[in-house]
Amino acid sequence: MAEPSWWNDLTGVSPVLAAEDRAEVAEWGDEEIPLTVRLAHAARSFARHARELSGEQRRQVLGVLETVLAGGSELDGNAVATGFFEALLAAADRGFDLQLVWDDLGPESRAYCEAWDKFTGVRRHLG
């Protein structure tokens, strides 16, 4: 699958996130990375560096993802949900402070995270 048109908007928010994405692409070599896998890597990078990013940078990353989730193609929206947001919630299970970004999530992103927690039986105190 070709890189989605919104990918540079996502990774271009921060040189750190862009560098980690380039490193992941290089690690895969000539093999194409499935979008869901690439988004999961982006979520782990975002979680690792969230405190280093400015509030505006965090909002921009999450805003791009909200736009894709709410109005992008079904394929891209599903990849954002299952790739990025499920990996972000998994990072929260390993110590990432989800409260740091919860207020910056758009309504579709927040609804997906809440639905995923309900589906998995996780009880987070969000919002």
N, C-alpha and C positions, 0 to 999 in steps of 0.2 A: 504494500500500500504506500502510495506517495505521502509525503509529509503534508498534513492538513494546512490549509491557508492560514489558520490562526496560530500555528505552532510558534512562529517567530514572535508573535505578540506575547505568548506565554513565557518563553525563555528569554526574550529580550528585556524583560523587566529588571533583571539582575545579572551582572557579569558572572557571579558565582553560580547561579542556576544555569546560565548558558554554558559555562565551562564544564559543569558536571554532566550536562546533556551531551556535549561534544565528546567527553571522555567515554560515556556509555556507548555512543554511536561508534567510536573508534574500537571499543572492545568487541563489538559485534562484527567488525570488519566489513566484508562485502555482504554479509547476511542482513536482510532487512528486519528491523525490530518491529514486532507487532505493536500497534498503537497502544493497546492496553498495557503492555509490558513497559513501554516507554513512559507512559503516564504514571505507572506505579513507581518507577525510578524517580520521576519528577516529584512525586508526592513525598518520597523518602528524603530527597534533597531539600525540598521545601521545609519539611519538618525539622531536619538537621540545622538549617540555617535561618529559621523563622525569626529568631531573636536578633539576628544580625541584620535582617532586612528592615527597612523602615516600614512604618504602618502603611504608607502609601504604596510601597512595593508589594506588601502582602495583599492589600486590597486590589491592586491591579492584577496580580496572578489569579486571585479568586474571582475577580470580575470577568476575566477572559473565560474561565471555566464555567461560570454561571451563564454567560452568554451562549456558550456551546451547549450546555445542558438544557437550557430553556428554549433555544431556537435553532440549534445546529441540526445537522443530519441525525437520523436515528443511530447510525453507526458511530458517529463521533460522540453523541450524547451518552450512549451506552459505554463507550470506552472511557469517557471522563468519569462516569459513575463508578464503574467496576474497577477501573485502573487507578485513577487518582484518589477518589474519595474513600474507597475501601482500604487503600494503602495508607491514607492519612489516618483513618480510624484505627488501623492496626498499629501505626506509629504511636497513637495515643495510648494503646494498650501497653506499649513498651516505654512509656514515660513522657511522650510529647504532650505538652500542655495545650489541649484543644481549646481551652478557654481563651488563649492568646488570639485565636483567629475566629472564634465562633461568631462574634458580632459582625465580622466582615463577610461572612457567607451570605450569598443571596438566598432568596426564598426556595428556589428549586434545589439548590445544593444542601441547604439545611434540611429540607423535607426528605431528600434522599438519605442523608446521614441518619436522621431519626428513624426512617423506615428500615434501614439496614440494621440499626441497633435493635429495633423491635423484632425483626426477622431472626437475628442471631441470639436474642435473649440478653443482650448487654444492657445494663442499666446505667447510663451516663446521666449526670446532672448537667444538662446543656442549657445555655442561654439564661 
